[in-house]
Amino acid sequence: MKTVVEKTTRKMNGYPSLVFLFALLALNAYLIYYMAINKMPVYLWVEIPLFILTFIFFFGFFIVQPNEARVLVLFGRYIGSICDSGLWWANPFAIKKHVSLRIRNFNSEKIKVNDLHGNPIEIAAVVVWRVIDSARALFDVQNFEDFVAIQSETAIRTLASEYPYDAQDEDRSSLRGNPQEIAERMKQELQNRLEVAGVEVTESRITHLAYSPEIAQAMLRRQAAQAIIAARKKIVEGAVGMVDDALRMLSEHKIVELDEEKKATMVNNLMVALVSEQEMQPIINTGTLYQ
């Protein structure tokens, strides 16, 4: 497929051209008046071509709004684009197609797809984009707006299937745990797909992410269980560190001499006190550790 690249075409400032148009209209009016007064239809051979020239010249005017472009096509051939705002005059036989260069949003619908682990999830995203090449947007794809919508949904599906919804390993990326990384990856994926249409992706972000209703409750219970396990692991790690520090400080400061059995009893008591979820009640031992 031959790629069409945007180029600038020749144009004239519309205001001097407008003055010239008024001059042609005035000349037409004068000739018609002169022939009517003097009853000299012989000047029709001048008036008719002049009228046709004025009529054709009129269709060369067009207005370009800010952040818009006009693509000129002459007898099926692309001759250039005009992106400068203002009143312009160009070849009156050329078709002047309008293309908006403004920034636009595409909000995808909620898409149901399986993540990396095969779990069904619902995902939606917003894509911020704009046309940067008016020629490619018009001639390289059938309809660039539909193309953006279809390719955006395809990229979202592809990305969702490459990442898990929630990673058990903290070192692994996930859709829920790494939103910034996922957004950058989605933007790059979309840019690669939409470059052929002369479209630039400014930003893309996930706007909705959830498990499908049929597994939502089960997955929420699994997440809660994983959170409890992780929390208990941290508590145990902290308790072991505190017990180790306590035994070392007692030994270094020579506060009390403990044999292995006493250390085991102390470790047991401290671990129960630190790890237990219930508030401990103090017990006063009036005897010895061996009674």
C-alpha positions in Angstrom: 0.0 0.0 0.0 1.3 3.4 -1.0 1.4 5.8 2.0 0.3 9.3 1.5 2.3 11.9 3.4 0.9 15.3 4.3 2.3 18.3 2.3 1.5 22.0 2.0 -0.2 23.2 -1.1 -0.3 26.6 -2.8 -2.8 29.1 -1.5 -3.6 32.8 -1.6 -4.6 35.1 1.1 -8.4 35.3 1.0 -8.7 39.1 1.5 -7.0 40.3 -1.6 -8.8 37.6 -3.5 -12.0 38.8 -2.1 -11.3 42.3 -3.4 -10.6 40.9 -6.8 -13.9 39.0 -6.6 -15.8 42.2 -5.9 -14.0 43.9 -8.8 -15.2 41.1 -11.1 -18.8 41.4 -9.8 -18.7 45.2 -10.3 -17.4 44.7 -13.9 -20.2 42.2 -14.6 -22.8 44.6 -13.3 -21.3 47.5 -15.4 -21.3 45.4 -18.6 -24.9 44.3 -18.0 -26.0 47.9 -17.3 -24.1 49.2 -20.4 -25.7 46.7 -22.7 -29.2 47.3 -21.3 -28.9 51.1 -21.7 -27.3 51.1 -25.1 -29.1 48.0 -26.4 -25.9 46.5 -27.6 -26.1 42.7 -27.1 -22.8 42.4 -29.1 -20.9 42.6 -25.8 -22.4 39.2 -24.6 -19.3 37.5 -26.0 -17.4 39.3 -23.3 -20.0 39.2 -20.5 -20.7 35.4 -20.7 -17.0 34.3 -20.2 -16.6 37.0 -17.6 -19.6 35.7 -15.7 -18.4 32.1 -15.9 -14.9 33.2 -14.6 -16.5 35.1 -11.7 -18.7 32.1 -10.8 -15.7 29.7 -10.8 -13.5 32.1 -8.9 -16.1 32.3 -6.1 -15.7 28.5 -5.3 -12.0 29.0 -4.5 -12.7 30.6 -1.1 -12.7 28.6 2.1 -12.1 29.2 5.8 -9.8 27.2 8.0 -10.6 27.3 11.7 -7.9 27.0 14.4 -6.7 23.4 14.9 -8.3 22.3 11.7 -7.0 21.4 8.2 -8.4 21.4 4.7 -7.2 18.5 2.4 -7.3 19.4 -1.3 -8.0 16.7 -3.9 -8.0 17.6 -7.6 -9.6 15.0 -9.9 -8.8 12.2 -7.5 -5.2 13.3 -6.8 -4.0 14.6 -3.5 -2.4 18.0 -4.0 -1.8 19.2 -0.4 -3.2 20.3 2.9 -3.7 23.7 4.5 -3.5 23.9 8.3 -3.1 27.7 8.8 -6.2 29.3 10.1 -7.9 32.1 8.3 -9.6 33.0 5.0 -7.8 31.5 1.9 -8.3 31.0 -1.8 -7.0 27.9 -3.7 -7.8 26.0 -6.8 -11.6 26.3 -7.2 -11.7 22.9 -8.9 -10.2 21.1 -6.0 -12.4 19.4 -3.4 -11.6 20.7 0.0 -12.1 18.1 2.7 -12.3 19.1 6.4 -10.2 17.3 9.0 -10.2 18.3 12.7 -6.8 18.5 14.4 -8.3 19.0 17.9 -7.6 16.7 20.8 -10.3 14.1 21.2 -11.3 11.5 23.8 -12.3 7.9 23.1 -14.0 6.2 26.1 -14.2 2.5 25.6 -17.1 0.4 26.8 -16.6 -2.1 29.5 -14.8 -5.1 27.9 -15.0 -8.6 29.3 -11.6 -10.4 28.8 -9.4 -13.0 30.5 -6.3 -11.8 32.3 -2.9 -13.6 32.2 -4.2 -16.2 34.7 -7.4 -16.8 32.8 -9.6 -14.9 35.3 -12.5 -13.1 33.6 -12.3 -9.3 34.3 -14.0 -6.2 33.1 -11.8 -3.4 31.8 -12.4 0.0 30.2 -10.0 2.8 29.3 -9.9 6.4 28.0 -7.7 7.3 25.0 -6.7 10.9 24.3 -5.7 11.4 20.7 -5.5 13.8 17.8 -4.7 13.8 14.1 -1.2 15.0 13.2 -1.2 14.0 9.5 -4.4 14.9 7.7 -3.5 13.1 4.5 -2.8 9.8 6.1 -6.0 10.1 8.2 -8.1 10.5 5.1 -6.4 8.3 2.6 -4.6 5.5 4.4 -7.6 4.2 6.4 -11.3 3.9 5.5 -12.6 6.0 8.5 -10.0 7.2 10.9 -12.4 7.7 13.8 -13.8 4.2 13.6 -10.2 3.0 13.1 -9.2 4.6 16.4 -12.2 3.0 18.2 -11.6 -0.5 16.9 -7.8 -0.5 17.4 -8.1 1.0 20.9 -10.4 -1.8 22.0 -8.1 -4.4 20.4 -5.1 -2.9 22.2 -7.0 -3.0 25.6 -7.9 -6.6 25.1 -4.3 -7.5 24.2 -2.9 -5.6 27.1 -5.3 -7.1 29.6 -4.4 -10.7 28.6 -0.7 -10.0 29.1 -1.0 -9.0 32.8 -2.6 -10.5 35.8 -5.4 -8.6 37.6 -3.5 -8.7 40.8 0.0 -10.2 41.2 0.8 -12.4 44.3 4.5 -11.5 43.9 5.3 -7.9 44.6 8.1 -7.8 42.0 5.6 -8.7 39.2 3.5 -6.1 37.4 -0.2 -6.3 37.5 -3.2 -4.3 36.1 -4.3 -3.2 39.6 -0.9 -2.8 41.2 1.0 -0.8 38.5 -1.4 1.7 36.9 1.3 4.0 35.6 3.3 1.2 33.9 0.1 -0.2 32.4 -0.8 3.3 31.1 2.6 3.8 29.4 2.5 0.3 27.9 -1.1 0.9 26.6 0.0 4.3 25.1 2.9 2.7 23.3 0.7 -0.2 22.0 -1.9 2.3 20.7 0.7 4.5 19.1 2.1 1.6 17.2 -1.3 0.6 15.9 -2.6 4.2 15.1 0.5 5.6 13.5 -0.7 4.3 10.1 -3.7 6.6 10.3 -1.6 9.7 11.2 -2.9 9.8 14.7 -0.9 10.7 17.8 -1.9 9.2 21.2 -1.5 11.8 23.9 -2.6 9.8 26.9 -4.3 6.5 27.8 -5.5 5.3 31.2 -7.7 2.5 32.6 -10.9 4.0 33.9 -12.6 0.7 35.1 -11.1 -2.5 36.3 -12.9 -5.2 38.2 -13.5 -8.9 38.3 -16.5 -10.2 36.4 -19.6 -10.5 38.6 -19.6 -14.3 38.5 -16.2 -14.6 40.2 -16.1 -11.2 42.0 -17.0 -12.6 45.5 -14.6 -15.5 45.3 -11.7 -13.3 44.2 -12.4 -10.8 46.9 -12.3 -13.6 49.5 -9.0 -14.7 48.0 -7.6 -11.2 48.2 -8.7 -10.9 51.8 -7.0 -14.2 52.6 -3.8 -13.1 50.9 -3.8 -9.9 52.8 -4.3 -11.7 56.1 -1.4 -14.1 55.3 0.9 -11.2 54.3 0.0 -9.3 57.5 0.7 -12.2 59.7 4.0 -12.8 58.0 5.0 -9.2 58.8 3.9 -9.6 62.4 5.9 -12.8 62.8 9.0 -11.3 61.2 8.7 -8.3 63.5 8.1 -10.4 66.6 11.2 -12.6 65.9 13.3 -9.5 65.6 12.0 -8.1 68.8 12.6 -11.4 70.7 16.2 -11.6 69.3 16.9 -8.0 70.3 15.5 -8.7 73.8 17.7 -11.8 74.4 20.8 -10.0 73.0 20.3 -6.9 75.2 19.8 -9.1 78.3 23.0 -10.9 77.5 25.0 -7.8 76.7 24.0 -5.9 79.8 24.2 -9.0 82.0 20.8 -8.3 83.5 20.0 -11.9 84.0 21.6 -15.2 83.1 19.3 -17.5 81.2 20.0 -21.1 80.4 18.5 -22.7 77.2 15.3 -23.8 78.9 14.7 -20.3 80.3 15.4 -18.8 76.9 12.9 -21.1 75.3 10.2 -20.2 77.9 10.9 -16.5 77.4 10.8 -16.8 73.6 7.5 -18.7 73.9 5.9 -16.1 76.2 7.2 -13.2 74.1 6.0 -14.7 70.8 2.5 -15.4 72.2 2.3 -11.8 73.6 3.5 -10.2 70.3 1.7 -12.4 67.7 -1.6 -13.0 69.4 -4.5 -10.8 68.2 -6.1 -10.7 71.7 -4.9 -8.5 74.5 -2.6 -10.5 76.9 -3.4 -10.6 80.7 -0.3 -10.3 82.9 0.4 -13.3 85.2 2.6 -13.0 88.3 4.7 -16.1 88.9 5.3 -16.4 92.7 7.5 -19.4 92.3 10.4 -20.2 90.0 10.4 -21.0 86.3 10.7 -24.7 87.1 7.6 -24.9 89.3 
